[in-house]
Amino acid sequence: MIRSLEYDVFDIVDKFVAGDTQSGFRQLELVLSRGKSPNEVMGLIAWRLRKLYAGGRRASQKFTPDRARMAIKRFADADWAVKSGAQKDRLALETAIMDVFAK
């Protein structure tokens, strides 16, 4: 079965939001090992977070609308760091994930 990147990222975000960081990173590694760009994955994670925020959906008690807003900003900052050359794409992606979800 071939899964789309959007589906994979949806699954990754849900795992991180649920607090299952180990499974989230395993899934992320699988996606990246298939040659997907960290920039593309980062953009889709930010898109998914914006959808969660816009829908007012609480994926868990730990992931409130305020936390979603902070997460969106953190991923925007990571995107800027990559585009400005301040940080490599994979490091920016993994650091943003840790900052947002490993709390």
Biopython code that builds the backbone (N, CA, C, O; Angstrom):
import numpy as np
from Bio.PDB.StructureBuilder import StructureBuilder

atoms = [
    (1, "MET", "N", (0.838, -1.179, 0.000)),
    (1, "MET", "CA", (0.000, 0.000, 0.000)),
    (1, "MET", "C", (0.885, 1.246, 0.000)),
    (1, "MET", "O", (1.802, 1.364, 0.813)),
    (2, "ILE", "N", (0.610, 2.155, -0.900)),
    (2, "ILE", "CA", (1.351, 3.408, -0.980)),
    (2, "ILE", "C", (0.555, 4.481, -0.249)),
    (2, "ILE", "O", (-0.605, 4.744, -0.567)),
    (3, "ARG", "N", (1.199, 5.090, 0.729)),
    (3, "ARG", "CA", (0.543, 6.146, 1.497)),
    (3, "ARG", "C", (1.067, 7.487, 1.033)),
    (3, "ARG", "O", (2.232, 7.618, 0.657)),
    (4, "SER", "N", (0.206, 8.468, 1.061)),
    (4, "SER", "CA", (0.628, 9.813, 0.670)),
    (4, "SER", "C", (1.421, 10.452, 1.807)),
    (4, "SER", "O", (1.284, 10.075, 2.970)),
    (5, "LEU", "N", (2.239, 11.414, 1.449)),
    (5, "LEU", "CA", (3.001, 12.145, 2.451)),
    (5, "LEU", "C", (2.059, 12.868, 3.412)),
    (5, "LEU", "O", (2.324, 12.939, 4.612)),
    (6, "GLU", "N", (0.963, 13.403, 2.882)),
    (6, "GLU", "CA", (0.001, 14.103, 3.737)),
    (6, "GLU", "C", (-0.567, 13.162, 4.799)),
    (6, "GLU", "O", (-0.712, 13.545, 5.960)),
    (7, "TYR", "N", (-0.886, 11.940, 4.402)),
    (7, "TYR", "CA", (-1.410, 10.961, 5.356)),
    (7, "TYR", "C", (-0.350, 10.634, 6.401)),
    (7, "TYR", "O", (-0.647, 10.568, 7.594)),
    (8, "ASP", "N", (0.888, 10.429, 5.950)),
    (8, "ASP", "CA", (1.972, 10.125, 6.886)),
    (8, "ASP", "C", (2.161, 11.252, 7.894)),
    (8, "ASP", "O", (2.320, 10.997, 9.088)),
    (9, "VAL", "N", (2.146, 12.490, 7.425)),
    (9, "VAL", "CA", (2.339, 13.628, 8.322)),
    (9, "VAL", "C", (1.158, 13.764, 9.282)),
    (9, "VAL", "O", (1.351, 14.081, 10.456)),
    (10, "PHE", "N", (-0.051, 13.528, 8.798)),
    (10, "PHE", "CA", (-1.233, 13.529, 9.660)),
    (10, "PHE", "C", (-1.016, 12.543, 10.807)),
    (10, "PHE", "O", (-1.274, 12.860, 11.969)),
    (11, "ASP", "N", (-0.541, 11.346, 10.468)),
    (11, "ASP", "CA", (-0.283, 10.293, 11.446)),
    (11, "ASP", "C", (0.841, 10.699, 12.407)),
    (11, "ASP", "O", (0.735, 10.484, 13.614)),
    (12, "ILE", "N", (1.904, 11.277, 11.876)),
    (12, "ILE", "CA", (3.029, 11.719, 12.704)),
    (12, "ILE", "C", (2.565, 12.751, 13.727)),
    (12, "ILE", "O", (2.869, 12.630, 14.914)),
    (13, "VAL", "N", (1.835, 13.759, 13.276)),
    (13, "VAL", "CA", (1.364, 14.813, 14.183)),
    (13, "VAL", "C", (0.447, 14.224, 15.248)),
    (13, "VAL", "O", (0.567, 14.565, 16.424)),
    (14, "ASP", "N", (-0.459, 13.353, 14.851)),
    (14, "ASP", "CA", (-1.354, 12.740, 15.834)),
    (14, "ASP", "C", (-0.579, 11.963, 16.891)),
    (14, "ASP", "O", (-0.941, 11.990, 18.067)),
    (15, "LYS", "N", (0.483, 11.272, 16.486)),
    (15, "LYS", "CA", (1.298, 10.526, 17.456)),
    (15, "LYS", "C", (1.990, 11.482, 18.422)),
    (15, "LYS", "O", (2.002, 11.247, 19.630)),
    (16, "PHE", "N", (2.564, 12.552, 17.894)),
    (16, "PHE", "CA", (3.229, 13.518, 18.769)),
    (16, "PHE", "C", (2.235, 14.196, 19.707)),
    (16, "PHE", "O", (2.511, 14.344, 20.897)),
    (17, "VAL", "N", (1.096, 14.604, 19.188)),
    (17, "VAL", "CA", (0.082, 15.271, 20.012)),
    (17, "VAL", "C", (-0.408, 14.344, 21.125)),
    (17, "VAL", "O", (-0.683, 14.794, 22.237)),
    (18, "ALA", "N", (-0.515, 13.060, 20.824)),
    (18, "ALA", "CA", (-0.960, 12.080, 21.819)),
    (18, "ALA", "C", (0.130, 11.762, 22.843)),
    (18, "ALA", "O", (-0.119, 11.047, 23.814)),
    (19, "GLY", "N", (1.333, 12.289, 22.628)),
    (19, "GLY", "CA", (2.416, 12.045, 23.568)),
    (19, "GLY", "C", (3.281, 10.844, 23.235)),
    (19, "GLY", "O", (4.162, 10.480, 24.015)),
    (20, "ASP", "N", (3.044, 10.227, 22.095)),
    (20, "ASP", "CA", (3.812, 9.051, 21.679)),
    (20, "ASP", "C", (4.986, 9.497, 20.806)),
    (20, "ASP", "O", (5.012, 9.244, 19.601)),
    (21, "THR", "N", (5.962, 10.171, 21.438)),
    (21, "THR", "CA", (7.074, 10.732, 20.678)),
    (21, "THR", "C", (7.935, 9.657, 20.029)),
    (21, "THR", "O", (8.466, 9.865, 18.939)),
    (22, "GLN", "N", (8.076, 8.527, 20.680)),
    (22, "GLN", "CA", (8.896, 7.458, 20.107)),
    (22, "GLN", "C", (8.315, 6.985, 18.774)),
    (22, "GLN", "O", (9.045, 6.866, 17.790)),
    (23, "SER", "N", (7.022, 6.718, 18.734)),
    (23, "SER", "CA", (6.378, 6.298, 17.481)),
    (23, "SER", "C", (6.390, 7.427, 16.459)),
    (23, "SER", "O", (6.559, 7.185, 15.263)),
    (24, "GLY", "N", (6.212, 8.646, 16.923)),
    (24, "GLY", "CA", (6.241, 9.790, 16.018)),
    (24, "GLY", "C", (7.584, 9.929, 15.328)),
    (24, "GLY", "O", (7.648, 10.153, 14.119)),
    (25, "PHE", "N", (8.665, 9.796, 16.100)),
    (25, "PHE", "CA", (9.995, 9.890, 15.493)),
    (25, "PHE", "C", (10.297, 8.689, 14.598)),
    (25, "PHE", "O", (10.981, 8.832, 13.585)),
    (26, "ARG", "N", (9.798, 7.521, 14.958)),
    (26, "ARG", "CA", (9.981, 6.345, 14.091)),
    (26, "ARG", "C", (9.311, 6.572, 12.742)),
    (26, "ARG", "O", (9.893, 6.299, 11.692)),
    (27, "GLN", "N", (8.084, 7.072, 12.785)),
    (27, "GLN", "CA", (7.340, 7.357, 11.553)),
    (27, "GLN", "C", (8.033, 8.462, 10.751)),
    (27, "GLN", "O", (8.119, 8.378, 9.526)),
    (28, "LEU", "N", (8.519, 9.480, 11.429)),
    (28, "LEU", "CA", (9.242, 10.564, 10.763)),
    (28, "LEU", "C", (10.485, 10.023, 10.064)),
    (28, "LEU", "O", (10.749, 10.369, 8.912)),
    (29, "GLU", "N", (11.244, 9.183, 10.747)),
    (29, "GLU", "CA", (12.452, 8.601, 10.157)),
    (29, "GLU", "C", (12.110, 7.783, 8.919)),
    (29, "GLU", "O", (12.833, 7.830, 7.924)),
    (30, "LEU", "N", (11.026, 7.042, 8.972)),
    (30, "LEU", "CA", (10.593, 6.246, 7.822)),
    (30, "LEU", "C", (10.284, 7.153, 6.629)),
    (30, "LEU", "O", (10.703, 6.874, 5.505)),
    (31, "VAL", "N", (9.564, 8.218, 6.874)),
    (31, "VAL", "CA", (9.212, 9.164, 5.808)),
    (31, "VAL", "C", (10.477, 9.788, 5.205)),
    (31, "VAL", "O", (10.613, 9.867, 3.984)),
    (32, "LEU", "N", (11.387, 10.224, 6.058)),
    (32, "LEU", "CA", (12.613, 10.853, 5.563)),
    (32, "LEU", "C", (13.511, 9.847, 4.845)),
    (32, "LEU", "O", (14.194, 10.203, 3.885)),
    (33, "SER", "N", (13.513, 8.601, 5.299)),
    (33, "SER", "CA", (14.341, 7.574, 4.651)),
    (33, "SER", "C", (13.827, 7.233, 3.255)),
    (33, "SER", "O", (14.568, 6.689, 2.435)),
    (34, "ARG", "N", (12.568, 7.549, 2.984)),
    (34, "ARG", "CA", (12.009, 7.335, 1.642)),
    (34, "ARG", "C", (12.315, 8.513, 0.720)),
    (34, "ARG", "O", (11.812, 8.585, -0.401)),
    (35, "GLY", "N", (13.145, 9.431, 1.206)),
    (35, "GLY", "CA", (13.602, 10.524, 0.358)),
    (35, "GLY", "C", (12.766, 11.787, 0.408)),
    (35, "GLY", "O", (12.971, 12.696, -0.395)),
    (36, "LYS", "N", (11.833, 11.857, 1.334)),
    (36, "LYS", "CA", (11.031, 13.078, 1.451)),
    (36, "LYS", "C", (11.869, 14.186, 2.083)),
    (36, "LYS", "O", (12.678, 13.936, 2.977)),
    (37, "SER", "N", (11.668, 15.382, 1.618)),
    (37, "SER", "CA", (12.424, 16.538, 2.083)),
    (37, "SER", "C", (11.981, 16.961, 3.487)),
    (37, "SER", "O", (10.783, 17.061, 3.754)),
    (38, "PRO", "N", (12.945, 17.213, 4.389)),
    (38, "PRO", "CA", (12.578, 17.738, 5.702)),
    (38, "PRO", "C", (11.781, 19.039, 5.601)),
    (38, "PRO", "O", (10.893, 19.287, 6.416)),
    (39, "ASN", "N", (12.098, 19.878, 4.592)),
    (39, "ASN", "CA", (11.339, 21.124, 4.405)),
    (39, "ASN", "C", (9.883, 20.841, 4.087)),
    (39, "ASN", "O", (8.987, 21.493, 4.622)),
    (40, "GLU", "N", (9.646, 19.870, 3.220)),
    (40, "GLU", "CA", (8.277, 19.516, 2.854)),
    (40, "GLU", "C", (7.523, 18.962, 4.059)),
    (40, "GLU", "O", (6.364, 19.310, 4.288)),
    (41, "VAL", "N", (8.182, 18.103, 4.821)),
    (41, "VAL", "CA", (7.562, 17.534, 6.019)),
    (41, "VAL", "C", (7.263, 18.637, 7.025)),
    (41, "VAL", "O", (6.188, 18.659, 7.623)),
    (42, "MET", "N", (8.208, 19.552, 7.212)),
    (42, "MET", "CA", (8.009, 20.654, 8.154)),
    (42, "MET", "C", (6.815, 21.512, 7.740)),
    (42, "MET", "O", (6.007, 21.903, 8.582)),
    (43, "GLY", "N", (6.707, 21.799, 6.460)),
    (43, "GLY", "CA", (5.577, 22.580, 5.967)),
    (43, "GLY", "C", (4.247, 21.887, 6.187)),
    (43, "GLY", "O", (3.257, 22.528, 6.541)),
    (44, "LEU", "N", (4.222, 20.573, 5.979)),
    (44, "LEU", "CA", (2.978, 19.825, 6.181)),
    (44, "LEU", "C", (2.619, 19.707, 7.659)),
    (44, "LEU", "O", (1.440, 19.722, 8.014)),
    (45, "ILE", "N", (3.628, 19.589, 8.524)),
    (45, "ILE", "CA", (3.343, 19.580, 9.963)),
    (45, "ILE", "C", (2.738, 20.923, 10.367)),
    (45, "ILE", "O", (1.756, 20.962, 11.108)),
    (46, "ALA", "N", (3.313, 22.016, 9.887)),
    (46, "ALA", "CA", (2.771, 23.347, 10.194)),
    (46, "ALA", "C", (1.346, 23.479, 9.672)),
    (46, "ALA", "O", (0.484, 24.035, 10.353)),
    (47, "TRP", "N", (1.092, 22.971, 8.463)),
    (47, "TRP", "CA", (-0.258, 22.999, 7.887)),
    (47, "TRP", "C", (-1.232, 22.233, 8.784)),
    (47, "TRP", "O", (-2.334, 22.706, 9.057)),
    (48, "ARG", "N", (-0.820, 21.050, 9.237)),
    (48, "ARG", "CA", (-1.682, 20.227, 10.099)),
    (48, "ARG", "C", (-1.957, 20.945, 11.423)),
    (48, "ARG", "O", (-3.081, 20.919, 11.923)),
    (49, "LEU", "N", (-0.945, 21.575, 11.981)),
    (49, "LEU", "CA", (-1.134, 22.314, 13.231)),
    (49, "LEU", "C", (-2.092, 23.485, 13.043)),
    (49, "LEU", "O", (-2.924, 23.756, 13.909)),
    (50, "ARG", "N", (-1.975, 24.182, 11.904)),
    (50, "ARG", "CA", (-2.914, 25.286, 11.622)),
    (50, "ARG", "C", (-4.340, 24.763, 11.503)),
    (50, "ARG", "O", (-5.280, 25.410, 11.964)),
    (51, "LYS", "N", (-4.506, 23.597, 10.887)),
    (51, "LYS", "CA", (-5.844, 22.997, 10.766)),
    (51, "LYS", "C", (-6.403, 22.647, 12.146)),
    (51, "LYS", "O", (-7.575, 22.895, 12.427)),
    (52, "LEU", "N", (-5.567, 22.075, 12.996)),
    (52, "LEU", "CA", (-6.015, 21.755, 14.352)),
    (52, "LEU", "C", (-6.435, 23.022, 15.087)),
    (52, "LEU", "O", (-7.464, 23.047, 15.763)),
    (53, "TYR", "N", (-5.631, 24.074, 14.950)),
    (53, "TYR", "CA", (-5.929, 25.329, 15.627)),
    (53, "TYR", "C", (-7.196, 25.967, 15.073)),
    (53, "TYR", "O", (-8.057, 26.401, 15.838)),
    (54, "ALA", "N", (-7.317, 26.028, 13.759)),
    (54, "ALA", "CA", (-8.477, 26.664, 13.125)),
    (54, "ALA", "C", (-9.766, 25.928, 13.453)),
    (54, "ALA", "O", (-10.825, 26.540, 13.593)),
    (55, "GLY", "N", (-9.667, 24.625, 13.572)),
    (55, "GLY", "CA", (-10.848, 23.830, 13.883)),
    (55, "GLY", "C", (-11.183, 23.820, 15.359)),
    (55, "GLY", "O", (-12.232, 23.320, 15.764)),
    (56, "GLY", "N", (-10.292, 24.371, 16.159)),
    (56, "GLY", "CA", (-10.525, 24.377, 17.597)),
    (56, "GLY", "C", (-10.492, 22.990, 18.197)),
    (56, "GLY", "O", (-10.954, 22.777, 19.318)),
    (57, "ARG", "N", (-9.945, 22.049, 17.451)),
    (57, "ARG", "CA", (-9.933, 20.655, 17.913)),
    (57, "ARG", "C", (-8.869, 20.477, 18.979)),
    (57, "ARG", "O", (-7.725, 20.904, 18.824)),
    (58, "ARG", "N", (-9.262, 19.855, 20.032)),
    (58, "ARG", "CA", (-8.314, 19.489, 21.075)),
    (58, "ARG", "C", (-7.978, 18.024, 20.886)),
    (58, "ARG", "O", (-8.791, 17.147, 21.177)),
    (59, "ALA", "N", (-6.788, 17.766, 20.402)),
    (59, "ALA", "CA", (-6.373, 16.387, 20.171)),
    (59, "ALA", "C", (-6.093, 15.683, 21.492)),
    (59, "ALA", "O", (-6.195, 14.460, 21.581)),
    (60, "SER", "N", (-5.749, 16.434, 22.493)),
    (60, "SER", "CA", (-5.540, 15.877, 23.828)),
    (60, "SER", "C", (-5.629, 17.021, 24.820)),
    (60, "SER", "O", (-5.625, 18.191, 24.437)),
    (61, "GLN", "N", (-5.708, 16.680, 26.079)),
    (61, "GLN", "CA", (-5.772, 17.717, 27.114)),
    (61, "GLN", "C", (-4.494, 18.549, 27.132)),
    (61, "GLN", "O", (-4.517, 19.723, 27.499)),
    (62, "LYS", "N", (-3.378, 17.937, 26.733)),
    (62, "LYS", "CA", (-2.100, 18.642, 26.760)),
    (62, "LYS", "C", (-1.928, 19.596, 25.582)),
    (62, "LYS", "O", (-1.087, 20.494, 25.635)),
    (63, "PHE", "N", (-2.709, 19.417, 24.525)),
    (63, "PHE", "CA", (-2.521, 20.228, 23.321)),
    (63, "PHE", "C", (-3.682, 21.196, 23.170)),
    (63, "PHE", "O", (-4.624, 20.960, 22.413)),
    (64, "THR", "N", (-3.590, 22.280, 23.905)),
    (64, "THR", "CA", (-4.629, 23.303, 23.936)),
    (64, "THR", "C", (-4.491, 24.241, 22.736)),
    (64, "THR", "O", (-3.468, 24.211, 22.050)),
    (65, "PRO", "N", (-5.497, 25.069, 22.472)),
    (65, "PRO", "CA", (-5.363, 26.062, 21.401)),
    (65, "PRO", "C", (-4.153, 26.983, 21.588)),
    (65, "PRO", "O", (-3.500, 27.343, 20.608)),
    (66, "ASP", "N", (-3.846, 27.365, 22.824)),
    (66, "ASP", "CA", (-2.662, 28.200, 23.067)),
    (66, "ASP", "C", (-1.384, 27.464, 22.685)),
    (66, "ASP", "O", (-0.469, 28.047, 22.102)),
    (67, "ARG", "N", (-1.333, 26.204, 23.014)),
    (67, "ARG", "CA", (-0.153, 25.404, 22.657)),
    (67, "ARG", "C", (-0.068, 25.228, 21.143)),
    (67, "ARG", "O", (1.028, 25.239, 20.582)),
    (68, "ALA", "N", (-1.197, 25.067, 20.484)),
    (68, "ALA", "CA", (-1.209, 24.950, 19.019)),
    (68, "ALA", "C", (-0.691, 26.239, 18.389)),
    (68, "ALA", "O", (0.070, 26.193, 17.423)),
    (69, "ARG", "N", (-1.093, 27.371, 18.920)),
    (69, "ARG", "CA", (-0.628, 28.664, 18.410)),
    (69, "ARG", "C", (0.890, 28.784, 18.588)),
    (69, "ARG", "O", (1.588, 29.244, 17.684)),
    (70, "MET", "N", (1.393, 28.373, 19.741)),
    (70, "MET", "CA", (2.835, 28.395, 19.989)),
    (70, "MET", "C", (3.549, 27.459, 19.015)),
    (70, "MET", "O", (4.621, 27.790, 18.509)),
    (71, "ALA", "N", (2.964, 26.300, 18.754)),
    (71, "ALA", "CA", (3.571, 25.322, 17.844)),
    (71, "ALA", "C", (3.658, 25.877, 16.426)),
    (71, "ALA", "O", (4.667, 25.700, 15.744)),
    (72, "ILE", "N", (2.608, 26.542, 15.994)),
    (72, "ILE", "CA", (2.600, 27.141, 14.653)),
    (72, "ILE", "C", (3.726, 28.169, 14.541)),
    (72, "ILE", "O", (4.439, 28.206, 13.538)),
    (73, "LYS", "N", (3.884, 28.997, 15.564)),
    (73, "LYS", "CA", (4.963, 29.995, 15.556)),
    (73, "LYS", "C", (6.323, 29.317, 15.555)),
    (73, "LYS", "O", (7.232, 29.757, 14.851)),
    (74, "ARG", "N", (6.472, 28.266, 16.326)),
    (74, "ARG", "CA", (7.771, 27.574, 16.402)),
    (74, "ARG", "C", (8.152, 26.988, 15.046)),
    (74, "ARG", "O", (9.312, 27.064, 14.642)),
    (75, "PHE", "N", (7.179, 26.402, 14.338)),
    (75, "PHE", "CA", (7.472, 25.843, 13.019)),
    (75, "PHE", "C", (7.737, 26.949, 11.994)),
    (75, "PHE", "O", (8.534, 26.758, 11.075)),
    (76, "ALA", "N", (7.085, 28.094, 12.139)),
    (76, "ALA", "CA", (7.383, 29.233, 11.261)),
    (76, "ALA", "C", (8.811, 29.724, 11.501)),
    (76, "ALA", "O", (9.525, 30.059, 10.555)),
    (77, "ASP", "N", (9.221, 29.765, 12.761)),
    (77, "ASP", "CA", (10.593, 30.161, 13.090)),
    (77, "ASP", "C", (11.603, 29.171, 12.509)),
    (77, "ASP", "O", (12.649, 29.572, 11.998)),
    (78, "ALA", "N", (11.288, 27.884, 12.588)),
    (78, "ALA", "CA", (12.176, 26.856, 12.032)),
    (78, "ALA", "C", (12.282, 27.007, 10.521)),
    (78, "ALA", "O", (13.368, 26.880, 9.955)),
    (79, "ASP", "N", (11.166, 27.276, 9.874)),
    (79, "ASP", "CA", (11.160, 27.480, 8.427)),
    (79, "ASP", "C", (12.048, 28.672, 8.060)),
    (79, "ASP", "O", (12.825, 28.607, 7.107)),
    (80, "TRP", "N", (11.926, 29.744, 8.815)),
    (80, "TRP", "CA", (12.744, 30.926, 8.559)),
    (80, "TRP", "C", (14.230, 30.611, 8.772)),
    (80, "TRP", "O", (15.074, 31.062, 7.998)),
    (81, "ALA", "N", (14.548, 29.846, 9.809)),
    (81, "ALA", "CA", (15.947, 29.489, 10.077)),
    (81, "ALA", "C", (16.553, 28.726, 8.906)),
    (81, "ALA", "O", (17.714, 28.939, 8.557)),
    (82, "VAL", "N", (15.776, 27.845, 8.304)),
    (82, "VAL", "CA", (16.260, 27.082, 7.147)),
    (82, "VAL", "C", (16.427, 28.007, 5.946)),
    (82, "VAL", "O", (17.468, 27.996, 5.289)),
    (83, "LYS", "N", (15.413, 28.798, 5.664)),
    (83, "LYS", "CA", (15.439, 29.658, 4.476)),
    (83, "LYS", "C", (16.500, 30.748, 4.559)),
    (83, "LYS", "O", (17.000, 31.209, 3.533)),
    (84, "SER", "N", (16.844, 31.160, 5.773)),
    (84, "SER", "CA", (17.875, 32.186, 5.941)),
    (84, "SER", "C", (19.275, 31.585, 6.013)),
    (84, "SER", "O", (20.267, 32.314, 6.046)),
    (85, "GLY", "N", (19.353, 30.257, 6.036)),
    (85, "GLY", "CA", (20.646, 29.587, 6.095)),
    (85, "GLY", "C", (21.208, 29.439, 7.493)),
    (85, "GLY", "O", (22.346, 28.999, 7.656)),
    (86, "ALA", "N", (20.437, 29.797, 8.503)),
    (86, "ALA", "CA", (20.910, 29.723, 9.878)),
    (86, "ALA", "C", (20.934, 28.295, 10.416)),
    (86, "ALA", "O", (21.657, 28.005, 11.369)),
    (87, "GLN", "N", (20.153, 27.403, 9.815)),
    (87, "GLN", "CA", (20.064, 26.033, 10.315)),
    (87, "GLN", "C", (19.782, 25.083, 9.160)),
    (87, "GLN", "O", (19.090, 25.438, 8.206)),
    (88, "LYS", "N", (20.318, 23.884, 9.253)),
    (88, "LYS", "CA", (20.048, 22.838, 8.256)),
    (88, "LYS", "C", (18.613, 22.356, 8.420)),
    (88, "LYS", "O", (18.065, 22.382, 9.522)),
    (89, "ASP", "N", (18.004, 21.913, 7.314)),
    (89, "ASP", "CA", (16.581, 21.576, 7.324)),
    (89, "ASP", "C", (16.205, 20.453, 8.288)),
    (89, "ASP", "O", (15.228, 20.578, 9.027)),
    (90, "ARG", "N", (16.955, 19.373, 8.291)),
    (90, "ARG", "CA", (16.586, 18.261, 9.172)),
    (90, "ARG", "C", (16.739, 18.641, 10.641)),
    (90, "ARG", "O", (15.886, 18.304, 11.462)),
    (91, "LEU", "N", (17.811, 19.333, 10.974)),
    (91, "LEU", "CA", (18.011, 19.773, 12.354)),
    (91, "LEU", "C", (16.895, 20.719, 12.782)),
    (91, "LEU", "O", (16.385, 20.611, 13.898)),
    (92, "ALA", "N", (16.514, 21.638, 11.912)),
    (92, "ALA", "CA", (15.429, 22.572, 12.228)),
    (92, "ALA", "C", (14.123, 21.824, 12.473)),
    (92, "ALA", "O", (13.389, 22.143, 13.408)),
    (93, "LEU", "N", (13.832, 20.831, 11.638)),
    (93, "LEU", "CA", (12.618, 20.031, 11.790)),
    (93, "LEU", "C", (12.617, 19.293, 13.122)),
    (93, "LEU", "O", (11.650, 19.376, 13.880)),
    (94, "GLU", "N", (13.695, 18.575, 13.408)),
    (94, "GLU", "CA", (13.748, 17.775, 14.634)),
    (94, "GLU", "C", (13.754, 18.647, 15.886)),
    (94, "GLU", "O", (13.148, 18.288, 16.896)),
    (95, "THR", "N", (14.431, 19.783, 15.826)),
    (95, "THR", "CA", (14.453, 20.695, 16.970)),
    (95, "THR", "C", (13.069, 21.287, 17.224)),
    (95, "THR", "O", (12.639, 21.388, 18.373)),
    (96, "ALA", "N", (12.379, 21.674, 16.168)),
    (96, "ALA", "CA", (11.023, 22.212, 16.326)),
    (96, "ALA", "C", (10.095, 21.160, 16.927)),
    (96, "ALA", "O", (9.294, 21.464, 17.810)),
    (97, "ILE", "N", (10.206, 19.931, 16.448)),
    (97, "ILE", "CA", (9.377, 18.850, 16.993)),
    (97, "ILE", "C", (9.650, 18.671, 18.480)),
    (97, "ILE", "O", (8.718, 18.562, 19.276)),
    (98, "MET", "N", (10.923, 18.642, 18.854)),
    (98, "MET", "CA", (11.261, 18.476, 20.273)),
    (98, "MET", "C", (10.741, 19.650, 21.103)),
    (98, "MET", "O", (10.195, 19.452, 22.188)),
    (99, "ASP", "N", (10.910, 20.861, 20.597)),
    (99, "ASP", "CA", (10.445, 22.042, 21.333)),
    (99, "ASP", "C", (8.934, 22.025, 21.546)),
    (99, "ASP", "O", (8.445, 22.431, 22.600)),
    (100, "VAL", "N", (8.206, 21.558, 20.550)),
    (100, "VAL", "CA", (6.743, 21.604, 20.607)),
    (100, "VAL", "C", (6.151, 20.405, 21.338)),
    (100, "VAL", "O", (5.256, 20.561, 22.170)),
    (101, "PHE", "N", (6.643, 19.223, 21.033)),
    (101, "PHE", "CA", (5.954, 18.017, 21.492)),
    (101, "PHE", "C", (6.607, 17.288, 22.650)),
    (101, "PHE", "O", (5.959, 16.445, 23.271)),
    (102, "ALA", "N", (7.848, 17.571, 22.965)),
    (102, "ALA", "CA", (8.525, 16.828, 24.032)),
    (102, "ALA", "C", (8.455, 17.586, 25.350)),
    (102, "ALA", "O", (9.463, 17.763, 26.034)),
    (103, "LYS", "N", (7.279, 18.021, 25.687)),
    (103, "LYS", "CA", (7.082, 18.772, 26.931)),
    (103, "LYS", "C", (6.248, 17.954, 27.882)),
    (103, "LYS", "O", (5.961, 18.401, 28.993)),
]
sb = StructureBuilder()
sb.init_structure("model")
sb.init_model(0)
sb.init_chain("A")
sb.init_seg("    ")
for serial, (resi, resn, name, xyz) in enumerate(atoms, 1):
    if name == "N":
        sb.init_residue(resn, " ", resi, " ")
    sb.init_atom(name, np.array(xyz, "f"), 0.0, 1.0, " ", f" {name:<3s}", serial, name[0])
structure = sb.get_structure()
